[in-house]
Amino acid sequence: MSNVVDARGLSCPQPVIITVNEIKKIGQGEITVLVDTDTAKENVSRATNSQGWSVLEINPDEEGYKIRIGK
């Protein structure tokens, strides 16, 4: 089961900061990041790649996007 970061309702750079903190905390595995704007989706995706992780999938949902990342 992956960890979940709920960043909905937060403005950038907060979704990026909490995602990077979770990446550093777990080191490897999978994280599902929930965001509610296109900007947050793009910024979290870029930050994920800069940390050496990969975006596994991005799925739109009724409240925004579910971004599944992993290493």
HELIX and SHEET records of a PDB file:
HELIX    1   1 GLN A   14  ILE A   26  1                                  13    
HELIX    2   2 ASP A   38  SER A   50  1                                  13    
SHEET    1   A 4 ASN A   3  ASP A   6  0                                        
SHEET    2   A 4 GLU A  30  VAL A  35  1                                        
SHEET    3   A 4 GLY A  64  GLY A  70 -1                                        
SHEET    4   A 4 SER A  54  ASP A  61 -1                                        
END                                                                             
